[in-house]
Amino acid sequence: MICLFCNLSYAGDYIVGEGDVLEITVYENDDLSTVARVTYEGTIVVPLLGQVVVKDFTVSGVAQKMQALYADGYIVNPQVNVFIKEHRSRKAVILGQINDPGIYNLRERTSLLELISQAGGLTKHAGTMATIKRSNGDPDKNIIEVDFKKLVEEGKMDFNIQVKDGDSVYIPKQKVFYVAGEVKKPDAYSCDENPTIIKAVTMAGGFTAKASRTGVKIIRKIGAKEKIMEDVMMDEVVLPDDVIVVPESFF
């Protein structure tokens, strides 16, 4: 169902945080090259400079900051390269209609489709929406709905959002209705767009030659009870879990 698209990831745009391990090299100054882990306070310790605050800087921003510090009385025209040697532990959970639900480590930039791929892809019963709940801030303002149809079928890649540390992703079960009786392809069909009876019959391949087109009924669950709707019109709207029964004509 899902064809994976990957966002381009640029290491220089990665935001440095607690627990990251940085590999720092200074051109033609091997004695200043070092490997440093970002502390709880968001600092690293480097030769000559001592403690340097790097928290919330991008990788390229750390390099630029260190170049400026070394240039201030230490080295003429310093050239500093910074790489992420080890990422801090960033995790997200994905549940619902996914083949291997659970908690996953996130890379520098992990998109929604990349996380779904890591989790073994969607099940055949997956719906067309995903809900992402952010762990920080106001819970009512940190719930994101993603429409897979717009993302995959229409190619709107802005829906392929970046998954963040602490996110909870939920893939609900697809809403379906059922068509039985005298249709060419009796089966379960997607009810995401709440089709009419005639659209539902069309999805099921149309009426057979034996079908009674005026005797169609719907078996609908209302609470714990079932309601049978007889001789429904073709423009009747179908609801999730409805069973449409097309009887045989005896004439």
Secondary structure, DSSP 8 states (H G I E B T S, - for coil): ----------GGG-B--TT-EEEEEETT-GGG-EEEE--TTSEEEETTTEEEE-TT-BHHHHHHHHHHHHHTTT-SS--EEEEEEE----EEEEEESBSS-EEEE--SSEEHHHHHHHTT-B-TTB-SEEEEE-SSS-GGGSEEEEEHIIIIIS--GGGS-EE-TT-EEEE-B--EEEEEESBSS-EEEE-TT--BHHHHHHHTT-B-TTB-TT--EEEEEETTEEEEE-S--TT-B--TT-EEEE-B---
